[in-house]
């Protein structure tokens, strides 16, 4: 990703975001690290913190949480049923 695009994304996220959740499916750790770095200075926080702040009416500006579904648990559960 170009430096200019990274800077533009960071500015937009901080300016217009009231907190958000990034949901990934089966992403490589290196790729996830790269993506998180590209949206700095936004700060990753636990999902429970982001939800808690939202429920209390506290600011979530500049914050985000990450969820990752790697598919492993689902596959294991399906195998156990069969």
BELWOLIN-V874565 format. One record per residue. N is the residue number from 1. RES is the residue in three letters. PSI is psi in degrees with one decimal (* if undefined). OMEGA is omega in whole degrees, 0 to 359 (NA if undefined). Layout:
# BELWOLIN-V874565
n=<N:N>
res=<RES:RES>
psi=<PSI:PSI>
omega=<OMEGA:OMEGA>
This chain:
# BELWOLIN-V874565
n=<1:2:3:4:5:6:7:8:9:10:11:12:13:14:15:16:17:18:19:20:21:22:23:24:25:26:27:28:29:30:31:32:33:34:35:36:37:38:39:40:41:42:43:44:45:46:47:48:49:50:51:52:53:54:55:56:57:58:59:60:61:62:63:64:65:66:67:68:69:70:71:72:73:74:75:76:77:78:79:80:81:82>
res=<UNK:UNK:UNK:UNK:UNK:UNK:UNK:UNK:UNK:UNK:UNK:UNK:UNK:UNK:UNK:UNK:UNK:UNK:UNK:UNK:UNK:UNK:UNK:UNK:UNK:UNK:UNK:UNK:UNK:UNK:UNK:UNK:UNK:UNK:UNK:UNK:UNK:UNK:UNK:UNK:UNK:UNK:UNK:UNK:UNK:UNK:UNK:UNK:UNK:UNK:UNK:UNK:UNK:UNK:UNK:UNK:UNK:UNK:UNK:UNK:UNK:UNK:UNK:UNK:UNK:UNK:UNK:UNK:UNK:UNK:UNK:UNK:UNK:UNK:UNK:UNK:UNK:UNK:UNK:UNK:UNK:UNK>
psi=<137.3:155.2:-41.5:-41.0:-41.8:-44.4:-42.5:-42.1:-44.7:-46.1:-43.5:-42.2:-47.6:-33.4:-39.9:-5.3:137.9:35.0:145.2:164.9:128.1:124.8:120.5:155.4:118.5:57.1:141.4:140.9:-38.9:-39.7:-39.4:-45.5:-44.5:-44.0:-45.7:-41.6:-34.0:-18.3:13.1:146.1:10.6:147.1:130.7:133.7:160.6:146.7:-39.1:-36.2:-44.4:-45.5:-43.3:-45.2:-45.0:-44.7:-36.1:-8.5:14.0:157.7:139.1:11.5:132.3:7.6:152.5:157.4:159.2:133.4:142.5:124.5:105.0:-5.5:-7.7:-45.5:-42.9:-43.1:-40.3:-41.9:-40.5:-41.2:-39.3:-34.5:-29.3:*>
omega=<183:180:180:179:178:180:179:179:181:179:180:180:181:183:188:186:170:182:181:179:174:180:181:175:173:181:177:181:180:180:178:177:180:181:180:178:184:181:174:18:174:188:176:176:176:180:180:178:180:179:179:178:181:180:180:183:178:181:173:182:177:181:174:176:181:170:180:174:181:177:185:182:179:179:180:180:179:179:181:181:183:NA>
